[in-house]
Amino acid sequence: MEGIQYEAKDKIDYSLKNLRPNRRKVPNKSDVMYIKDMVTEVQIALYSTLSEFNGNPEDEGDLEMLRPSPTEGARVALINVRRVFLEFAVSIEHNCVKMAERSTENDNNRSAGGAGAGKYLVWEEITVAVVANLKNGATSRKLLNGISGYAEPDRMMALMGPSGSGKSTVLDALAGRLPANVKMSGDVVLNGNKRSRNCTDISYVTQEDFFLGSLTVRETLTYSAHIRLPCKMTKEEKNEVVENTITKMGLQDIAGSNIGNWHLRGISKGEKRRLSICIEVLTQPHVLLLDEPTSGLDSASSFFVIWTLRNIARDGRIVICSIHQPSIDVFNLFDDLLLLAGGETVYFGEAKIAVKFFADAGFPCPTRKNPPDHFLRCISSDFDKVLAALLLSQRINYASTDSFISQNNLTTDEIKGKLINAYQSSALSTDARKKIREILLTEKPAGKSNKGSSAMWGKLLCTLISRSSINMSRDIGYYWLRSVFYILIAVSAGSFFFHIGTNNQAMIARGKCDGFIYGLMICLSIGGIPFVIEELKVFRRERLGGHYGEALFVLSNFLSSLPFVVGMAFSSGTILYHMVKFHSGFSHYLYFCINLFCCIAVTEGAALIAAALVPNLLMAVGAAAGITVFMMMPSLLFRRMVDLPKIFWRYPMSYLSYAAWSIQGQYKNDMIGLEFDPLVVGDPKLKGEDVLLHLYGINPEVSKWWDLAALACLLLCVKVIFYLLLKYKERASLSIHKLFAKATFQHHPKRGSLKKEQFVSYSKRHTTLHPLSSQEGLGSPLP
């Protein structure tokens, strides 16, 4: 039985060794809870082991002990093992408690010098206005109106409010990710410094989960670690961080599973949310912001996500997350609460005393009602609209709801105004303002954080190429499916123009064949847009974190796609060349394949531009198709170059059309050096140079390699345009909107007292129709 005892002890030692490996070395109270949970788990394992012990004795001594009386022997063995194990566990727990108390005492001693001893996140008088009319710039709308507050380490804050109250705007303002058409005033201070736009100490988990679905959970985190973590860390250290993060978030069972895409079944939505959190906590940020982390999850998944965030906060971090109408179990996990309504602060303070605040304000929470539901019921006018619609549809007389009318008989807007004024005049608001002033005065500015990714440019490029290549190779729709279609169409075209020959009809047929190849086959490149958009979403998320820039993404995307594009061009080109019997010779074959490769690459570049330029998939596909057709028009498919109208179509469109350069170069490559049968029997044969000059209007004296060089220049230009579009599209939009926002924001007077000026809705849709008290029967059937 000593083997079981040693096994239990080894489990304890292993757990203590891996206890909080990346944070403080001194355990705190949450470590004690961890030890207790671990004790329970090992006890269960011991009972399970002993229950099956009769069939698997460890040695002869154990067998002899169980042979006379198996039941009694197992019971005695269990008592002995459990006694030794519990003594060991209690000793560990006792030491943890003592160390936690010593740690708390040290923290108190450090904080005795002022409120700024720890890292605080402070936001003061945050006002955000959005331009409502860009044509005249005369009107704007406030999303936030003088929001102030602070967040402390080791605590988790809930950001609550009805839809449109400004929850996401607060998080965007704290993270520095406000949209381009808004203007913000006020200060956001972290650790004594004003928050910069790409602050590495702040991580932001948005509502959307953007991943490469063909990768596994572990691969996604591993690549993120190599992108985000400093290059001074070894590969083993980064992998250790990844494994610890996976275990901490409870994803070890699905670490090898694909995330999932259009043809692969992947992980659940709750697991994706936890994976998003994993990615952001890899760099150990001091502040973690989350926008609706429980959106779309069931109650169990929501509780697990918030419980995980609570454990992250207990590691000395600040966690702020917006949440919509949580259950009482989830709500009790939060330490602080910021309640918003119409951009105003309704309550800011500890979550557990919010019920008392509402009761003192004259709006107590009814018995057996969820407090968050009551809070939102008091400040959301949407309930008035629902009740009004029900009363109207059911033809219920308003007087029939008298049994639920309270003595106050106030509308929702009136209740909201009273609560806002009650908070502004309460001790909570005074203490909050005092604490903010104390933090700002006593907290010394800290040096800039060096936790950002310091990975070398070359290593980042290799990491991005590796990740993108794996995604392209695993997703059958990215290139494999298109490669199959290229080959099938090449076989079809080859059979259609099989052994085209050099008779007098071949002069026209060869031109038609080249037009089919470079005019229709290249349209298949548009099929890659849905997969490019997926990569663009991941890129935008990582770029907002400041991990790498646009140049690396453009270069890595091109290099990772290069083998696939070369394979498509040479496989389909080889089939066409030998089936059609183009001009023989290796140099002619090589030119044909290279020309086809450049044409496909430029077409895919144009599709990338369309995907980056327009906001959604359908518009991107339509825009890419339009660009392709537009580029085909000034080519030689429809009219000779010399017959094109000089204005616009010849200059400059014929020089910007990659289809025109491709077809012109292939005409020269195929026809120069050939001789065709004359139109009249007995006449001399027609030279290919004469056919080019008189039939197609192409000057044969200009080398075909100049056409290929022009095509290569267009490929380079397309990539540069794609880079500039990624880099300056949002900046240009930001500059334009800021001009309008700045002009209109200056017209707003400074924020006065809430008693004199209340936040007024800008839409008639928010007009309150019935008092809140008349709705108690609808939302609280059990008073």
Buried (B, 14 or more C-beta within 10 A) or exposed (E): BEEBBEBBBEBBEEBBEEBBEEEEEBBBBBBBEBBEEBBEEBBEBBEEBBEEBBEEBEEEEBEEBBEEEEEEBBEBBBEBBBEBBEEBBEEBBEEBBEBBEEBEEEBEEEEEEEBBBBBBBBBBBBBBBBBBEEEEBEEBBBBBBBBBBBBBBBBBBBBBBBEBBBBBBBBBBBBBBBBBBBBBBBBBBBBBBEBBEBBBBBBBBBBEBBBBBBBBBBBBBBBBBBBBBBBEBEEEEBBBBBBBBBEBBBBEEBBEBBBBBEEBEBBEEBBBBBBBBBBBBBBBBBBBBBBBBBBEBEEEBBBBBBBBBBBBBBBBBBBBBBBBBBBEEBBEBBBBBBBBBBBBBBBBBBBBEBBEBBEEBBBEBBEEBBBBBBBBBBBBBBBBBBBBEEBEEEEEEEEEBEEBBEEBEBBBBBBBBBBBBBBBEBEBBEEBBEBBEBBBEBBEEEEEBEBBBEBEEEEBBBBBBBBBBBBBBBBBBBBBBBBEBBBEBBBEBBEBBEEBBBEBEBBEBBBBBBBBBBBBBBBBBBBBBBBBBBBBBBBBBBBBBBBBBBEBBBBBBBBBBBEBBBBBBBBBBBBBBEBBBBBEEEEBBBBBBBBBBBBBBBBBBBBBBBBBBBEEBEEBBEBBBEBBEBBBBBBBBEBEBEEBEEEEBBEEBBEBBBBBBBBBBBBBBBBBBBBBBEEEEEEEEBBBBBBBBEBBBBEBEEEBEEBBBBBBEBBEBBBEBBBBBBBEEBEEEBEEBBEBBEBBBEEBEEEEEBEEEBBEBEEEEBEBBBBBBBBBBBBBEEE
